[in-house]
Amino acid sequence: MSRFSFILSSVVIIIVVALVALSFVNTEKPPVTVEKAMLNEAQAK
């Protein structure tokens, strides 16, 4: 059971680190332009 809790806690830590990294990337590049580009691609199709 301790091994399962260790794996679960490590997965949670990895998810938190990934979310923090994504938030840093979003602050560097404004997400509005990305959303506009995706909308333009959707309208083109």
C-alpha atoms as a printed R data frame, in Angstrom:
   type eleno elety resid chain resno       x      y       z
1  ATOM     1    CA   MET     A     1   0.000  0.000   0.000
2  ATOM     2    CA   SER     A     2   2.891  2.358   0.724
3  ATOM     3    CA   ARG     A     3   4.250  1.757  -2.788
4  ATOM     4    CA   PHE     A     4   0.845  2.664  -4.277
5  ATOM     5    CA   SER     A     5   0.661  5.873  -2.237
6  ATOM     6    CA   PHE     A     6   4.221  6.752  -3.315
7  ATOM     7    CA   ILE     A     7   3.333  6.268  -6.998
8  ATOM     8    CA   LEU     A     8   0.123  8.271  -6.555
9  ATOM     9    CA   SER     A     9   1.925 11.163  -4.858
10 ATOM    10    CA   SER     A    10   4.638 11.194  -7.543
11 ATOM    11    CA   VAL     A    11   1.985 11.331 -10.299
12 ATOM    12    CA   VAL     A    12   0.249 14.240  -8.541
13 ATOM    13    CA   ILE     A    13   3.573 16.103  -8.239
14 ATOM    14    CA   ILE     A    14   4.293 15.552 -11.955
15 ATOM    15    CA   ILE     A    15   0.834 16.898 -12.876
16 ATOM    16    CA   VAL     A    16   1.339 19.988 -10.687
17 ATOM    17    CA   VAL     A    17   4.767 20.656 -12.234
18 ATOM    18    CA   ALA     A    18   3.299 20.265 -15.730
19 ATOM    19    CA   LEU     A    19   0.493 22.734 -14.928
20 ATOM    20    CA   VAL     A    20   2.990 25.273 -13.553
21 ATOM    21    CA   ALA     A    21   5.164 24.900 -16.667
22 ATOM    22    CA   LEU     A    22   2.122 25.378 -18.924
23 ATOM    23    CA   SER     A    23   1.100 28.501 -16.994
24 ATOM    24    CA   PHE     A    24   4.611 29.940 -17.458
25 ATOM    25    CA   VAL     A    25   4.431 29.238 -21.215
26 ATOM    26    CA   ASN     A    26   0.996 30.875 -21.415
27 ATOM    27    CA   THR     A    27   2.278 34.021 -19.694
28 ATOM    28    CA   GLU     A    28   5.159 34.283 -22.188
29 ATOM    29    CA   LYS     A    29   2.865 33.874 -25.221
30 ATOM    30    CA   PRO     A    30  -0.585 35.493 -24.976
31 ATOM    31    CA   PRO     A    31  -3.226 32.722 -25.337
32 ATOM    32    CA   VAL     A    32  -5.597 35.081 -27.178
33 ATOM    33    CA   THR     A    33  -3.563 34.840 -30.393
34 ATOM    34    CA   VAL     A    34  -3.558 31.043 -30.143
35 ATOM    35    CA   GLU     A    35  -7.344 30.984 -29.712
36 ATOM    36    CA   LYS     A    36  -7.779 33.335 -32.681
37 ATOM    37    CA   ALA     A    37  -5.533 31.139 -34.831
38 ATOM    38    CA   MET     A    38  -7.530 28.045 -33.884
39 ATOM    39    CA   LEU     A    39 -10.803 29.852 -34.683
40 ATOM    40    CA   ASN     A    40  -9.427 30.941 -38.068
41 ATOM    41    CA   GLU     A    41  -8.430 27.358 -38.870
42 ATOM    42    CA   ALA     A    42 -11.878 26.121 -37.838
43 ATOM    43    CA   GLN     A    43 -13.590 28.719 -40.042
44 ATOM    44    CA   ALA     A    44 -11.308 27.900 -42.998
45 ATOM    45    CA   LYS     A    45 -12.424 24.241 -42.871
